[in-house]
Every structure is written in structure tokens, then in C-alpha cells.
């Protein structure tokens, strides 16, 4: 196992390098530059700006400069938020997005797993249709509808939660539900499908015949194989959640990482976008590594190769 | 703990026999019979065909076009003349939903089909071959996951213009990734099961093992995730249309209508409710039909 993890961690370096390279040239291919939106920039000031950010050098030189700094863990200064480095911007907003992601995942798993398991126990009966329909309702209501709807009911009409902001624990409630609902629905559907697959297998019948309690059969034997699709889904989902959601952060005025992602692409904030993409890429790699470890751990026949 | 799974239609050894073609055919006929007996699935299939027929044929029967404006009316609730009301520009909502359905259904089904094909093949090959090939293939998936989608869309527009077909490319390029990872996870766990080992020991070709043994046994999660991809594709289309790739006004789609409806849901709730309902009904039917298909094609249930 140690060798497996070590090899995967070593693989991350070239993979991140590839991501950095593709993104670097991709964003420079896009028309427009970081200073186009600034009004009344005289040619002199523009020259100074470009010199300050090293934009007057040839592109390949800029690329190697960037890689050089990247290897020291420096993501460079932001083009759009002057006086801020990308490290500072990510360092400030990531904990907020990560916390929101944590609560959302908690919402998603605590609703999605039980709903999916209950639905799988008696397929095509009422106890399947009700949780399955709830899950589908969760998918058909996009978060840019669910968010404002929750605000309307719970913040404006009932006054139980604040409309927006990120100060007290009450501020966490509505965004976590808004963001978690969709994931809950996906998890419920995937859990139902996976569990159905497993519960019809012979070893489950054997376990039942040997007198194992129904709960033990489901929790110990069923979930081990039945949750494989959910685990595979959770890797990229968790990485996506942790880097923030543009829609939810905008609706609830949360200073998270998500808005930097979208705004950096539109503002041509080269360093910010690269930093955010690399950060997201690193999270994807870490979470997919965790998923692969769990997949092997859940299946006794697989070994760490 | 022995997990023995024998796909119906061939014995565990997978020996090609003279009776296999007949039995294979009866598997499909069996599946069809089981599907026809599933009321939920049949009702869903009927509703789904009605939605599709309505979207593609309905607009030619109705008297309004998707751009006919009645500015005196403005945003008005449902009435005898406009069954589902009108939007802020006085356009008939029913007609706009039907036209929008053409876009959403086309994008939803085509992009999902693309994502399904690539994701399933890629995931199966990666999980089946394992080792270095698997590591390389999965790192490629990780890289594509990480690349900035918004920039990719902007580049597509810059180099190829605002073309509708590009929607499929843009959506297909991202939607297959999770599918590939899910299928790979399933295949990895199937690979060590006895019936696969038996098939390998008997010298069946890799292609045959993949198509006859691996994919049929991973079909459950594949169908479930495919039916989940359709709505996410339809909503992604709304985001892409907002960026300028996708449908342009006065044309519309369900995703765009829902997005517009969400902005005015307090004043004109019907502008959100009816397009939302159209999406929800389609999604429900699709999922129950998917569940029915999954049950019907389950290789183990086939024994009963």
C-alpha cells in the first residue's frame, strides 16, 4: 500500500505540469488580455503594467518563468486584484469553500445513502417510488432555483435564517442544503442502483440463509459492493465541491473560491486562473487517489499493485 | 465470500456453442417482455414519446410562433388564448416550451449518447487492462477534469464560431469523465470474479470478454448514471447559452427558460413553474424507464 500511494503521489508532479502547460497556452490563445477592461489606460501605464507582470517578454520565456516560480510553490501576483498574490487569494477563500463543501457533503450523504438503501430493499414498490421521486425532484430543481426559493421561504417569509452572508452557523444552513440537494439526489440514485445489483447476488442469499440479521446483511455485505458507484462518483464530486460553486456563492454572497474560477476566465486573470486550475487539479488527484484506495479496500480480491 | 455471477445467455465458461445465438436472442426477447410488464416503465415510455412528439410536431399545430409578441399583454397568467400564459415580451409560453423542448431533448439525448459511448468504452478498457495502461488512462481523465471548462468554451467559439453542433462537443468533452470512472470501478471489481477468470483461462479474446461479460454486468450503474446525465446536460446547456454558445434569442431551451423564470419567480411564477415541470416530467419518465430497463436487462434476474 505504501508503495502504491508513493507512486501515485510521484505521478502527480508530471500530471500537474501537463495541466499547467495546457492551461497556460489555452488561456493565451483566447482573445483579449488582462488589461483590456481597464479604462483610460495610457500606453505608458500599460507598458509599465506589462513590464511589472513580465508580459513584455516572449511567451515561452513567461512560461518558463511561471514554471520556475511554480516549483517554489509561488503562484504569482493576481492580474486583477492588485496587491494580492494568487496564494493569498486561494488561502483566504479555500477554507470557506471547503467548509461549505463539508456541510454540503454531510447533507448529501445523510439524505442520499439512506434514501437509496431504502429504495433498493423493495424495488418497484411505494417504499422505492417515494425516495426515488424525491431524489428526482432534487435533480430537476437546479440550484439557481432552489437557492432563491429557500431564501424566499426561510429567510424572507419565516425569518429563521439570514438571507446571505457567512458569519454565524445559521448562515451555513441554506447554502449547504442548496448545494447538497443535487449531490444527495445523485447519491440516492447511484446507491439504489448499486445495492440492487449486489442484493440479488448469491453470497447475500448465503448470508441470509446462515441467519445473519437483515441489517447486518445490508450494512456489512451489501454496502461493500453496492456503494462502488457512489465511491467512484464522490471523488470528482468532492473536488468540485471544495473548489466552490459559482451559483451558490453568488446567491448567498459567500466569499469562496468558486467566483474566482469563473471571473478569472472572463477577466483573463492569467495567474489567478492557472492557480485555481492547478489547485483544483491537485484536489482531483488527491481525491481520486483516496477513491482508488477505498475501491481496493472495499474489494478483498483486489490488491495494491 | 464467493461472488459468482453468471450472465445469462452463455454458460460461465463462455464457450461459444451452437445454441448461443438462439439463447442470446431470447435474452433480448425476455428483457422486452419484462419491460412490457413493468407498468411504471411503460407509462414513462408513453409520456416520454408524447413529450418528444409534442415538442417536434406541436408547434406546427399551434397558432403562435416562438417569436410572436403581443406587447399589450406583457407577462400574463394562463388564459383561454394562451394556455400557459405569456412571458414578459408577450410571447406564448406553451409554444416557447415546445420549441425549447426540441433543443433540450436533442442536446440531452445526443450529448448523453456521446458521453455514454466514450465513458463506457474508456472506463471498461482502463479497468480491465489495469496496471500501467490504467494509470495512464486515468491520469488523462484527471487532466481533462482539471482543465478550465469556461476557457475551453470561449476557445471553441473563437476558433469555430457560434455553432450549435459545438454544444455537443463542449458537453460531450466533460460529461464522459465521471462515467468512465464509475465504469472503471465496476469493471475492476468484476475482473477478479470467477466467471471472468474462467473466461480468461479458456482463452476468450479480450474484446469478447469486455463486450459479452464486462459491460452487461456493469449495466446497472451505467444506465442509472446515463439517466442522471440527461438533466445535467440540459442545465449545462443553459449555462453555455448564457456564455453565448448554444441557443440564441429569440430561440430558447428549457434550461434557458428556467433560468429566466428563476429571475422573476416572485412576480410571474408560471414562467418558472411550467418550464420546470416540462424538465421534471421528462426526467421522471426517463429515470423510471431507465430503472425498468435495468431490471429487464439484469443478467441475474433473467434466471427466474
Interface residues (C-beta under 8 A of the other chain):
Chain A: X11 X15 X18 X19 X22 X23 X26 X27 X29 X30 X31 X123 X124 X129 X132 X133 X136 X137 X139 X140 X141 X142 X144 X145 X148 X149 X152 X186 X189 X190 X192 X193 X194 X196 X197 X200 X201 X202 X203 X206 X221 X225 X228 X229 X231 X232 X233 X235 X236 X237 X239 X261 X262 X265 X266 X273 X276 X277 X278 X280 X281 X284 X285 X288 X291 X295 X298 X299 X300 X301 X302 X305
Chain B: X1 X2 X3 X4 X5 X38 X40 X130 X131 X135 X138 X139 X142 X143 X145 X146 X147 X148 X150 X151 X152 X154 X155 X158 X177 X178 X181 X182 X184 X185 X186 X188 X189 X192 X193 X220 X221 X223 X224 X225 X227 X228 X231 X232 X235 X238 X258 X259 X261 X262 X265 X266 X272 X276 X279 X280 X283 X284 X287 X291 X294 X295 X298 X300 X301
